[in-house]
Amino acid sequence: MKIDVRHIAKLAKLRIPDEKLGQMEKELSSIVAMVEKLPELTGSTNLLDPNNTMELRKDEIVPSMPREDILKNAPKAAAGCFIVPKTVE
Amino acid sequence: MSNKYEVVIGLEVHAELNTKTKIFCSCENRFGAGVNSLCCPVCMAMPGTLPTLNEQVVEKAIKMGHALGCKINGTTKQDRKHYFYPDLTKAYQISQFDVPLCEDGHLDILVGDELRTIGITRIHIEEDAGKLIHDDGRDDTLCDYNRCGVPLIEIVSEPDLRSAEEAKAYLETITTILLYLGVSDAKMQEGSVRCDVNVSLRPVGAKEFGTRCEMKNVNSFGAVYRAICYEAERQEKVLDAGGVINQETRRWDDPKGESILMRSKEDAQDYRYFPDPDLLTFIVSDERIAALKAMVPELPTARTLRYVSDYQLSRDDASLLSLNKARADFFDSCVELGGCEPKLISNWIIGDIAKLLNERRIEIADTALTPEHLVGMVKLISNGTISNTAAKTVLEEIIEKDIEPETVVKEKGLAQINDSSALEAVVDKVLAANEKAIADYKSGKTNVLGFLVGQCMRESKGQGNPNTLRDMVTGAIEKL
C-alpha cells in the first residue's frame, strides 16, 4: 500500500522535512501492513464485541468544576475563556 | 430557476437532546450558562479521564428512530471522528460511523396538498463541540466549552427532496416531531437544531445525480429556503455557461444572502474514523426498544390528515393545530367531550387562544383553561346565549381562573339580547345619528349595513344579537 506521507502530515499538522519522507513512507507502510491483518484476526469488520459490553450512565447531574480550576491549565485565558490563536474557518 | 434542471436536496439535521446531563459526563446540559461554568475534566479532555455514555441519550435517539420508522441497531458502538479545530477539546469528536443507532427510515411530509415520503438514511448519536467567540476587537479567539459534550442526534435524509419548499417542510416536520417526543427543545434560534444542506442539479429526466455542494450554517426555516434557492441558481449559471460543479463545502451567510466557499474536495477532511477504545459495545434489549416504540405518540402529519378527514378542517387549519402537541391534545379532549362542532373549537384554539398565549408567552397548560370550559363556552355561542364578541370576554376569564363560563356570563351580564323589543332603543339611536349612512344604503351602497350593525353592537355593549340587529336595521330603514 502506497502511503502519502505529505497528506497524513498535513492532517496531523506535522512539519516533516523532505529528506525524511522516504524513511517515513517505508516505516508507515510496514505498520499499515501489520494493522491491516487485524480485522482477519478478530473475524469481524465492524469490531462490535457483544461479549464485552458497557453499562450506561444514569442521567443525573454532578456539579461541574469551578471555572477558575478548569482554567488553571490554560496557557492563556481571558474573560472566563480559553484563548487560542485566531481561528476563523 | 428554469425548468431545465431538477434540484436534488438532502438534509443533515443536528438536534441537541434535552437530557439533564452531557453525553459522556455528568455536567449539566443547559443553554445560556456563564462561559465555561459547565465543564469538568472529562469534557475538557484531561489526560486519564474516561467517557461514560448517558442512558437517556440512547433512549431519546431510539424514540426519534421509531418516529421516523427506522430499524434500530440494538447492538452498536461509538467511533472517533478526527479533525483539528479548537472547538473540540480532544481533537476528535465521539460519533458513530458504520453502525448508527437507527437507520433505513422514512418521514411523511405535507407540501401544500401533496403527501411526500422522504427516506431517512440514518440517525446517530454524537457530542456537540464548544463555542468559539471571534471578537473583532481581539487578534485571538475565545473558547467556551459549555456546549462541548452536549448530546446530539444527527438525522441524515436520503437525497429525496426536490424543492426548497419541500426541504423547509421536511425541517419543520422534523422539529415538530422532536417537540412531540419531548427529546429536544428544537429551538433553531438558540442553535439547538442546526442544518447542513446538500444541493445538486441534474437535467430533468436524468437518472444520475449531479455533483453536490454542501452548505453549512443554515440555521432557520427561512434560511434553508433561501440557501437552496441561491445555490440552485448558482449551479444553474455554472452549468449553463458550460462549466462543471466542483464538490465543495460552502458556508451560508444568511444576512448577505450568499454562500462562500469553505473548502473543495481536495481539502476535504479525512476524518480517520475508528472505534473509540475508551467506549465498549453497548446493547439495548429488544424489550426496551419495544417499550420505547410504545411511547411514540400520533405524529403531526398523521394528525393533520385525521383532522381533515374526520372533522373536515381545512388543511391549513389542521396543520396549524397539529404543530403544537399540547394544543392539539387539548383539541382532541374537547372533541371527545362532544356537543359542539370540532371546527368551532379549532377556530378558537388557533385563533383567540393562540393569540392570548403568544402575547403572554405561555402554553395552554400554564392557564386555567379546561376542555370542559372551552366546550361550555362554545355551546353558549351556538345556542345564542352569548355573541362571539361577548365570548372573547368569557375566554379571558376562563383562561385566568377556574370558573364556569355560565358564571362569567351571569357575573358580567354578557348574555345576548335576542329580544327585538329590548333592542329597539338601540337601533333608533344609531339610525338617528347616521343619516348619511342611511342615505348611502338607500342609494344602493348596501355595504354600509355592516357599519350600522357594528354601531348597534357597540351601543348594546356587545350584548345585542347581531342577526336580530341586522334584521331590525334593514326593516327600520325600509320603513323610513
Chai-1 contact restraints between the chains, C-beta under 6 A:
chainA,res_idxA,chainB,res_idxB,connection_type,confidence,min_distance_angstrom,max_distance_angstrom,comment,restraint_id
A,L11,B,D270,contact,1.0,0.0,6.0,A-B,restraint_1
A,K13,B,F84,contact,1.0,0.0,6.0,A-B,restraint_2
A,N46,B,D98,contact,1.0,0.0,6.0,A-B,restraint_3
A,N46,B,V99,contact,1.0,0.0,6.0,A-B,restraint_4
A,L47,B,P275,contact,1.0,0.0,6.0,A-B,restraint_5
A,L48,B,T75,contact,1.0,0.0,6.0,A-B,restraint_6
A,L48,B,K77,contact,1.0,0.0,6.0,A-B,restraint_7
A,L48,B,T281,contact,1.0,0.0,6.0,A-B,restraint_8
A,D49,B,T281,contact,1.0,0.0,6.0,A-B,restraint_9
A,P50,B,T75,contact,1.0,0.0,6.0,A-B,restraint_10
A,P50,B,T281,contact,1.0,0.0,6.0,A-B,restraint_11
A,N52,B,L280,contact,1.0,0.0,6.0,A-B,restraint_12
A,T53,B,L280,contact,1.0,0.0,6.0,A-B,restraint_13
A,T53,B,T281,contact,1.0,0.0,6.0,A-B,restraint_14
A,T53,B,F282,contact,1.0,0.0,6.0,A-B,restraint_15
A,T53,B,I283,contact,1.0,0.0,6.0,A-B,restraint_16
A,M54,B,L280,contact,1.0,0.0,6.0,A-B,restraint_17
A,M54,B,F282,contact,1.0,0.0,6.0,A-B,restraint_18
A,L56,B,L53,contact,1.0,0.0,6.0,A-B,restraint_19
A,L56,B,E55,contact,1.0,0.0,6.0,A-B,restraint_20
A,R57,B,T52,contact,1.0,0.0,6.0,A-B,restraint_21
A,R57,B,N54,contact,1.0,0.0,6.0,A-B,restraint_22
A,D59,B,T19,contact,1.0,0.0,6.0,A-B,restraint_23
A,D59,B,K20,contact,1.0,0.0,6.0,A-B,restraint_24
A,D59,B,T21,contact,1.0,0.0,6.0,A-B,restraint_25
A,D59,B,N54,contact,1.0,0.0,6.0,A-B,restraint_26
A,D59,B,Q56,contact,1.0,0.0,6.0,A-B,restraint_27
A,I61,B,K20,contact,1.0,0.0,6.0,A-B,restraint_28
A,I61,B,T21,contact,1.0,0.0,6.0,A-B,restraint_29
A,I61,B,E28,contact,1.0,0.0,6.0,A-B,restraint_30
A,V62,B,S26,contact,1.0,0.0,6.0,A-B,restraint_31
A,S64,B,C27,contact,1.0,0.0,6.0,A-B,restraint_32
A,S64,B,L38,contact,1.0,0.0,6.0,A-B,restraint_33
A,S64,B,C39,contact,1.0,0.0,6.0,A-B,restraint_34
A,S64,B,C40,contact,1.0,0.0,6.0,A-B,restraint_35
A,M65,B,C40,contact,1.0,0.0,6.0,A-B,restraint_36
A,R67,B,N36,contact,1.0,0.0,6.0,A-B,restraint_37
A,R67,B,S37,contact,1.0,0.0,6.0,A-B,restraint_38
A,I70,B,N36,contact,1.0,0.0,6.0,A-B,restraint_39
A,I70,B,C39,contact,1.0,0.0,6.0,A-B,restraint_40
A,G80,B,V35,contact,1.0,0.0,6.0,A-B,restraint_41
A,G80,B,N36,contact,1.0,0.0,6.0,A-B,restraint_42
A,C81,B,V35,contact,1.0,0.0,6.0,A-B,restraint_43
A,C81,B,L142,contact,1.0,0.0,6.0,A-B,restraint_44
A,C81,B,C143,contact,1.0,0.0,6.0,A-B,restraint_45
A,C81,B,D144,contact,1.0,0.0,6.0,A-B,restraint_46
A,F82,B,C143,contact,1.0,0.0,6.0,A-B,restraint_47
A,I83,B,D140,contact,1.0,0.0,6.0,A-B,restraint_48
A,V84,B,P86,contact,1.0,0.0,6.0,A-B,restraint_49
A,V84,B,T141,contact,1.0,0.0,6.0,A-B,restraint_50
A,P85,B,D140,contact,1.0,0.0,6.0,A-B,restraint_51
A,K86,B,D139,contact,1.0,0.0,6.0,A-B,restraint_52
A,K86,B,D140,contact,1.0,0.0,6.0,A-B,restraint_53
A,K86,B,T141,contact,1.0,0.0,6.0,A-B,restraint_54
A,T87,B,P86,contact,1.0,0.0,6.0,A-B,restraint_55
A,T87,B,T141,contact,1.0,0.0,6.0,A-B,restraint_56
A,V88,B,H134,contact,1.0,0.0,6.0,A-B,restraint_57
